[in-house]
Amino acid sequence: MEFERDPNDPSRKELSPLLKLALELGPLAIFFLFNSRGEQIAEAFPVLQALGKPIFLATAAFMVAITISLVASLALTKRLPVMPLITGVVVLVFGGLTLWLHDDLFIKLKPTIINCLFGAVLLGGLLFGKSLLGYVFDSAFKLTDEGWRVLTLRWGLFFFVLAAINEIVWRNFSTDFWVNFKVFGVMPITLLFTMTQLPLIQKHALVEDEGDQA
């Protein structure tokens, strides 16, 4: 099975932006839903009560949802999506540890590990001449190779910032606060950062008709 093709590869098969967003954010929404409504869900399905507190139920649901998301992406594109695959592997490993040891520490560490891993992968990819961020945002916009390189560098550093923020939050606040921040706090921060990158994106955007730098 092959991985995604390079962002500017003409033979690369793309998903619609909305479908791609749903596949990437859907598992996170499931995680929040099962954590916030875990007791009610467990009452409706008594077999789930063996998992314990809502955070463990949410972890199990998160693992199932992200697996379904990866399978759907593979079925639609016939290729493995690079960044979601990395996320999925970490979720399954740390989610499995969370359920096996019945300790929510591992699922709280997951965002730190993922963000550090993403940062390392993006910055490491640049050392080998690969702008891996294009695999994530290719369906949203088209950039020159230089544009992808600079944007990848900035996002690589930003992921390390997110890792530091996650460490501060889970170490100093309750589990419910951490879940809410993970769902409703990280996204606004990420959107704000994305907005600050618009000048770079506009500068290096490819014109569809000519394929030249704007």
N, C-alpha and C positions, 0 to 999 in steps of 0.2 A: 504494500500500500504506500502511495506517495504522499508527500507533504504538499502544502500549498505552493503554487508557483510564485515567482517574484512579482511584486506589485505592478510593474509596468510590462509584464509578459502579456502579449496580445492573446495568448491561448488560455489565459487564466479565467476560470469560471467564477462568476461573482453571484452572491446572494443579494437580494434587495436590502437596502439599508434597514428597513423596518423589521424584516425577518431576522437579519443578523443581530439587531439590537435585542429582539425578543429572545433569541437563543442564548445570548450572552447575559442578559439581565433577568431572564425568567427564573433560573435557579436561585438567584439572590432574593427575588420576591417570594419564592416558595419558602426559603429559609426564614424570612421575616414572618410570614403568615403562620408557619408552624410553631415558631417561638412565641408569638403573641397570642395564638389561639390553641396552644398545645394541650391544655387541660380539656377544653371542649372537644377537640379532635380525638383525644384519648378516650373520653367518655363515649363518643359515638362509635369508636372502634377499639373495644377493650383489649384486643390483642396487642395494641401499641403501648399499653400501660407498662409493659415489661421494660420498656426503654427508660422509664423514669421521668425526670424533670423535662419540661418543654425544650430546653436547650439540646438535650440528647435526641428528642424526637425531631427537632428542627435539623440537627446534624444528619440524621439518617435520611430525611427527606431531601436535604441539600445534595447528598451523595447520589441519590437516585435521579434527581432532577438534572444534575450536571452530566451524568452518564447518558441520559436520554438526549440532552442537548448535543453532546458530542456525536452520538450515533446519528441524530438527525442531520447534523452538518456533514458528516461523512456520506450519508445516503444522498444528500442533495448535490454535493460538489464532487463526490468520488475521491476526495482528498482530505487528509487530516489537517484541521486548522491549528497552526503552531501555538499561538498564545493561549487559546482556550484549552488546548491539550495539556499545556504546562499547568494551568490552573486546575484542570480536572485531576491530574496525577497527584498534586499536592492535597487537594480536597479529599481524595479517596484515602491517601496515606494518613493524613492527620485526622480525618473524620473517623477512620477505622480505629486509630489509637484512642480517640475520644470515647467511642462506644465500648471498646474492649476494656480500657482501664477505668471507664466511667469517671473521667476527669475532663472538665470543659477547658482546662488549660491548653490542650492541644488545638482545639478549634479556634481559640482566641489567638494562638500563635500563628495560625494559618495565614492571615493577611500579612503579618510581618514577613513570614517566609516567602510568600508569593511575591510581595512587592520587592523584597530584596532580590529574589530570583529574577523577576522581570527586569529590574534595574541592571543586574549583572548581565543578563542575556542581551539586553539592548546595547549596553556599552561594550560588552564583549564582542557582539556582532559587528560593531563599527570597526573594531581592530582587524577584522577579517574582510572589511569592505562590504558588509551586509547591513542594510538599513531595515531591520526587522519590523519596525513600527508600521511599515507599509502593508504588512500582512493583516493588520488590525483595521486600518482606516482606508484601505484602498477603495472600498465601495462608497465612501463618503466624499472623497475628492482625489484628484490626480495631481501629483507634484513631480518636479524634476528630481533627478537623483540627488542633487545637492540639497534640495528642500527636504527630502526624506532624511538625509544624513543629519542635518541640523535639528530637525524636529525629533528624530530618534534620540539624539544626545540630550535634548531638554527633557524628554519624557523619561529617559533613563534616570536622570538625576531626581526628577519629580517622584518616581516610584520609591526612592530611598527616603524622601520626605514623608510619604504616606506610611511607610514602615515605621518611622519614628513616631508619627502621630498615633498609630495603632498601639504601640507600646505604652505611650503615655495614658491613653484612654483605658485600656483593659487593666492596667496596673493600679489605676486610681479611682475607678468607678465600678458600679454594679454590672452584672451580666446583662440585664435588660437595657441599661444605658448604653453598653457597648454594642449590643445588637442594633438598637435604634440609630446610634451614630454610624455604624457600619452601613446601614441602609439609607439613612436620610442625611448623614453628615458628609460622608466621603464623596457621594455623588455631586453635591453642590460645590465642594472644594475642587473636584475634578473638572466640573463644567467651567468654573471660574478660571482655572488654569488653562483650559482649552481655549477660552475666549481670548486670553492674553496671547495666544499663538496665532490668532487670525491674521495679523500683519505679515507674519512669516509665510503663512499659507497662501495669502493673496500674492505675495511677491514671487513665490515659486510655483504658482499654479500653472498647469499646462492648458493651453488653448486647444480644445478638441479638434478644431478644423485644421490647425497648422502644426500642433504638437510642439510649439515653441514656448519658451518661458514667457510668462506674462510680465 
